[in-house]
Amino acid sequence: MAAGSRELTRRATAHLAGLAFAVTYLAASILGGSPGTALLRGSLVAAVALVAGQLLCRPVVDAVLDAAARDEARRAARTDEGEP
């Protein structure tokens, strides 16, 4: 389960970093920043999002996977007893 948790955390973090970059780049461009400044700011925010995502997403992913496993175990126990 640890490998699956790491993979989901990595994917969620990558999506969040991409979204953070896009929003920051667009905001800097719309507000009149030069393309270089917008790129630099977007890159910095994406790097911060990657670090923060690794720290914050792992407990969330673990909690979701644990809850899903617990629900699946309950569902399997009910079907073993003969309940639909």
KEPAKOL-361176 format. One record per residue (C-alpha): residue number from 0; residue in one letter; x, y, z. Coordinates in nm, 4 decimals. Layout:
# KEPAKOL-361176
[NUM; A; [X; Y; Z]];
...
END
This chain:
# KEPAKOL-361176
[0; M; [0.0000; 0.0000; 0.0000]];
[1; A; [0.2936; 0.2330; 0.0578]];
[2; A; [0.3891; 0.2245; -0.3110]];
[3; G; [0.0348; 0.3145; -0.4143]];
[4; S; [0.0226; 0.5910; -0.1583]];
[5; R; [0.3512; 0.7358; -0.2848]];
[6; E; [0.2319; 0.7218; -0.6451]];
[7; L; [-0.0966; 0.8972; -0.5672]];
[8; T; [0.0870; 1.1587; -0.3602]];
[9; R; [0.3316; 1.2191; -0.6436]];
[10; R; [0.0522; 1.2585; -0.8971]];
[11; A; [-0.1565; 1.4874; -0.6759]];
[12; T; [0.1474; 1.7020; -0.6001]];
[13; A; [0.2364; 1.7285; -0.9686]];
[14; H; [-0.1178; 1.8380; -1.0547]];
[15; L; [-0.1180; 2.0976; -0.7780]];
[16; A; [0.2216; 2.2327; -0.8842]];
[17; G; [0.1075; 2.2609; -1.2443]];
[18; L; [-0.2076; 2.4403; -1.1405]];
[19; A; [-0.0102; 2.6756; -0.9153]];
[20; F; [0.2299; 2.7549; -1.2009]];
[21; A; [-0.0527; 2.8196; -1.4472]];
[22; V; [-0.2476; 3.0486; -1.2148]];
[23; T; [0.0626; 3.2448; -1.1153]];
[24; Y; [0.1879; 3.2790; -1.4727]];
[25; L; [-0.1512; 3.3962; -1.5978]];
[26; A; [-0.1964; 3.6388; -1.3102]];
[27; A; [0.1505; 3.7891; -1.3614]];
[28; S; [0.0917; 3.8182; -1.7363]];
[29; I; [-0.2506; 3.9780; -1.6979]];
[30; L; [-0.1233; 4.2253; -1.4397]];
[31; G; [0.1423; 4.3508; -1.6815]];
[32; G; [0.4552; 4.1625; -1.5810]];
[33; S; [0.7139; 4.0779; -1.8427]];
[34; P; [0.7195; 3.7197; -1.9719]];
[35; G; [1.0467; 3.6526; -1.7900]];
[36; T; [0.9089; 3.7790; -1.4607]];
[37; A; [0.5905; 3.5758; -1.5048]];
[38; L; [0.7972; 3.2655; -1.5794]];
[39; L; [1.0205; 3.3188; -1.2773]];
[40; R; [0.7287; 3.3776; -1.0422]];
[41; G; [0.5393; 3.0788; -1.1792]];
[42; S; [0.8446; 2.8566; -1.1378]];
[43; L; [0.9011; 2.9689; -0.7803]];
[44; V; [0.5389; 2.9069; -0.6868]];
[45; A; [0.5470; 2.5649; -0.8553]];
[46; A; [0.8592; 2.4704; -0.6577]];
[47; V; [0.6958; 2.5783; -0.3310]];
[48; A; [0.3818; 2.3846; -0.4252]];
[49; L; [0.5900; 2.0706; -0.4901]];
[50; V; [0.7520; 2.0880; -0.1470]];
[51; A; [0.4289; 2.1746; 0.0325]];
[52; G; [0.2399; 1.9090; -0.1615]];
[53; Q; [0.4807; 1.6371; -0.0549]];
[54; L; [0.4321; 1.7382; 0.3073]];
[55; L; [0.0562; 1.7928; 0.3004]];
[56; C; [-0.0783; 1.5471; 0.0423]];
[57; R; [0.0702; 1.2304; 0.1920]];
[58; P; [-0.1487; 1.2299; 0.5081]];
[59; V; [-0.4575; 1.3118; 0.3019]];
[60; V; [-0.3919; 1.0324; 0.0521]];
[61; D; [-0.3207; 0.7866; 0.3343]];
[62; A; [-0.6461; 0.8795; 0.5092]];
[63; V; [-0.8490; 0.8389; 0.1899]];
[64; L; [-0.6910; 0.5032; 0.1080]];
[65; D; [-0.7427; 0.3770; 0.4654]];
[66; A; [-1.1084; 0.4806; 0.4574]];
[67; A; [-1.1579; 0.3117; 0.1204]];
[68; A; [-0.9954; -0.0096; 0.2464]];
[69; R; [-1.2079; -0.0024; 0.5631]];
[70; D; [-1.5288; 0.0442; 0.3596]];
[71; E; [-1.4316; -0.2349; 0.1237]];
[72; A; [-1.3672; -0.4677; 0.4199]];
[73; R; [-1.7111; -0.3865; 0.5639]];
[74; R; [-1.8747; -0.4441; 0.2267]];
[75; A; [-1.6961; -0.7780; 0.1875]];
[76; A; [-1.7993; -0.8829; 0.5393]];
[77; R; [-2.1640; -0.8036; 0.4618]];
[78; T; [-2.1613; -1.0017; 0.1399]];
[79; D; [-1.9981; -1.2976; 0.3201]];
[80; E; [-2.2857; -1.2959; 0.5678]];
[81; G; [-2.5353; -1.3118; 0.2828]];
[82; E; [-2.6659; -0.9566; 0.2934]];
[83; P; [-2.6916; -0.7783; -0.0418]];
END
